[in-house]
Amino acid sequence: MCSSDLVVAVAAELGDRQPAGEIDGLLAGLGQVPAVRYLMGGQRAGWHAVPAAGPPSFLELPEPREAGEPTLLLYTSGTTSAPKGVLLSSQALLAHLRNFQQALGAHEQTVILNATSVSHLGGFMSGVIFPVFLGARSVIMPAWQPDEAVALVERERVSLAMGATVYLEDLVQRYEAGASPAHRLNLYACAGATIPPALIVRAEVVGVHAMRCYGMTETGGICAAAPLGAPLQRRSQWDGQILPGMEIEAVDAEHRTLPAGEEGELRIRGPQLLSRYTDPAVTRKQLDDQGWFYPGDRGVVDWERWVRMTGRLKDIINRGGEKLSTLDIEAAIGSHQDVASVAVAPVPDTRLGEAVGAWLELKPGVAWAGPASIIAHLEAAKLARQKIPVEWHVVPALPRTASGKIQKHALMARAGR
């Protein structure tokens, strides 16, 4: 069956894989024949090179869809569960792009660095859609290589990057060591994983204006960001101010709105929201009749519309009936000078049911001599004793998604739990 509005575009190579051959097999199995197949960086029978300007003469473009109809299908990262298919409308995408442009002060002279996979929303936005929206230039890395990124930022005069915490950590480390004094990254929008306040401060010291942001695939990107003039204390301690047109509330177990400053389950409403999930059961579970979306996050919204995520509803350690969020434990451990990345998850406890376990990536050159130094650091920071891990695991690398987020379910599977 020929599909007149189906266009396929892939790279000739992706590591040791040949995407065009894989796509041919998938399409044949589905009985689909696209109107055109574009291959970038190679040749293959039945595939065309990307044209320099405009579509080929034999391809008739379909009429644009209505603004509220789904126009983009992307999958969530799958950090705590299986990925979910998210359908976004052009209305949602444009609402996000306008808000994003305003929040970042971006324009056609902005140069954007992207190393996140374009199959994920963050990479698709920063590498493709946002630069097109701005009329700006995009510098795309096939994979994250910190030293190469530093060189690209200097050579291409990159002014903006966005992505996971680990990328910012890598850049800051190299700038602290003296790399690229002539031109360093101007602005980094950080989202998607635990963002230690100390990292935002370290970035400021080396000349990078970094901001914590809050968002997800289901909101078309970020829905809270720090204004450019926000003080360092706000940028380092909070996950942004709610963007125009969006609503975020903290609610109790009965979904009643909590007073400003009280912690509860976060819910989101506004023009950036997804149309629906591909699975109707998930749609019914996370979207209510009033248009509120429940992402499964806990957090606080203050009187000035600033948001701080404090944890995931599913990312909780139940220690003898006391619910401990892993997010603040990770932030405390991650502030230790020897720790590059950390993931905290429950481990079995015969008396209490669950206790705190920590998995660490150490910084280059650091030898593991046991947890005593980190425990002393946590005690000095006055972290509650019940939050201090009872199990410590040092790993060469934490399992991550293509967008740089830590996959805790994969971590637990490796540990046989």
Beta strands, then each sheet from edge to edge (+ up, - down):
strand 1: 2-11
strand 2: 33-40
strand 3: 48-49
strand 4: 70-75
strand 5: 85-89
strand 6: 111-114
strand 7: 137-140
strand 8: 160-163
strand 9: 187-190
strand 10: 209-216
strand 11: 221-225
strand 12: 241-242
strand 13: 247-251
strand 14: 264-269
strand 15: 276-277
strand 16: 297-301
strand 17: 307-312
strand 18: 316-319
strand 19: 322-325
strand 20: 339-349
strand 21: 353-362
strand 22: 391-394
sheet 1: 1+ 2+ 3+
sheet 2: 4+ 5- 15+
sheet 3: 7+ 6+ 8+ 9+ 10+ 11- 12+
sheet 4: 13+ 14- 16+ 17-
sheet 5: 18+ 19-
sheet 6: 20+ 21- 22-
end
